[in-house]
Every structure is written in C-alpha cells, then in structure tokens.
Amino acid sequence: AQAQRKKADFQFAPETVEKSSPASKTMQKALKLYESKDYYSASIELHKVIEGESGDAAANKERATFWMGKTLYHLKFYSAALSYFDRIVQNSSHRYFPATLKWLAALSRELPESVGILKKIGKYDKSHLEQPALDPIRHELLYLLGRYHYAEGHFKQAIDLLGEVPSKSKFFARAKFVQGITYVRLYQAKPAAKAFKYLLRVAIERPDAPEIRKFQSLARLSLARVFYSVKQFNL
C-alpha cells in the first residue's frame, strides 16, 4: 500500500521523444520494449546505443541515457538508475536535464541521503520546479531543494524555499521544522519561534495528520530551546 501511495504522486507518463535525428533500429526497438514494459530487454538495447554499437548520433545517445535511467528505476535498480541520471545532471545543457528532476525526486524516496541525492537535486534552481510535469511533486521538490541549501549553509535560499511549502501539503511539517531550525542557525529567535508556533498551530488544526504529529514534539522541544536561549518567554 505504501508503494502504491508513492507511485500515485508521480506521473510516469512517457516523455516526448525529440526527433532531431533519426533513431537507429536498435533505439526504436528499445523504446518499444520500454513502452511494453519489458524493461530488462529494453536495458540491453539501450546499452548498445549508449556504447555506440548502434551507430546513433550523440542526440540519441543522450536520449538513451535518460531512458536507461528510467528503465533501471522500473527494474528497482535504484542505485544504477541514479548513476545514469547523474551523467545528465552533471551537464546542465543536456536536453534531458529538466526532465531528470522528476526522477531524482522519485529516487529520493528509495535511496538514503548518504548517496548524495540532495547534491544532485541542488544542481537545479527554483525555476526548474515550474515545469507543468512537476505539479504533483512541486511541494516535495521545494522541501528537498530547501534541504540541500540548508545542508550547504545557504540559509536564505533554504528559508525562502521551505517557506513556500503550503500547510495543506504533506511536506509542510518537515519543511516548516527545517525552516525553524534554519532561523536558529542564523541566531534569529523570533522568526524561529514563529515557524515552530505555526507548525504547532497547524498540528492542532489537523489532529488526524500523522505526518504533522511526527514533528509536533520536535517543534515543542525546539521552541522551548529558543525561549531558553534568549531568556525570553513572551516571543
């Protein structure tokens, strides 16, 4: 059931295939296999394209790299999928650079942060989040990008991004909590207290939201620490 909920948040419709150069029969076969969900066979054909065995031009090799990442994701080879998407992320001029962001978000649910996925998401800026295809997961991406900037010490960017996650979002609680912690790192007690209080207020308004309840105690504890640090109890 949890896996079904995770997939429901993503629109895995096939991306538009650009036709700037003719695709080889190998590439065409790979795409057909992918569309028929024969992902294992598709990966074999895509590998041939990527390795130059099919005679495809560079544009189709880029396309094959992107489709290989998607194919490996569907095969649940998440680390391998990330390695192919990383080839794209390292080159912002890659024509599948914008489309890859959705798949990085999907992989962030499957892989631990220790693999460095936040750094890969950090290659994007806020403007990339405006893609219509990202509508279902925009709040999650705001949170993830905010987390990246927090980890890198870019506190102003983190606060702005995290503050855009609305209270109706299931990512609100974690975003608002990290925003409060970010203010604490900046020694700004009043906005930190305001962030934690807002989180606690929403928790009262939405008592049946388990995601918010998980952060309720943390927000209370953090708020108490803010009060104690400034020796003021009327913030």
Salt bridges, closest charged atoms under 4 A:
ASP9 OD2 - ARG109 NH2 3.25
ASP9 OD2 - LYS170 NZ 2.69
GLU15 OE1 - LYS70 NZ 2.46
GLU15 OE2 - LYS102 NZ 3.15
GLU18 OE1 - ARG95 NH1 2.77
GLU45 OE2 - LYS29 NZ 3.84
GLU45 OE2 - LYS48 NZ 3.43
GLU62 OE1 - HIS94 ND1 3.90
GLU62 OE1 - ARG95 NE 3.75
ASP86 OD1 - LYS120 NZ 3.08
GLU110 OE2 - LYS6 NZ 3.13
GLU113 OE2 - ARG147 NH2 2.71
ASP125 OD1 - HIS128 ND1 3.24
ASP135 OD1 - ARG138 NH2 2.69
GLU140 OE1 - ARG109 NH2 2.64
GLU152 OE2 - LYS119 NZ 2.80
ASP160 OD2 - LYS156 NZ 2.63
GLU164 OE2 - LYS126 NZ 2.19
GLU211 OE2 - ARG174 NH2 2.65
GLU211 OE1 - LYS214 NZ 3.30
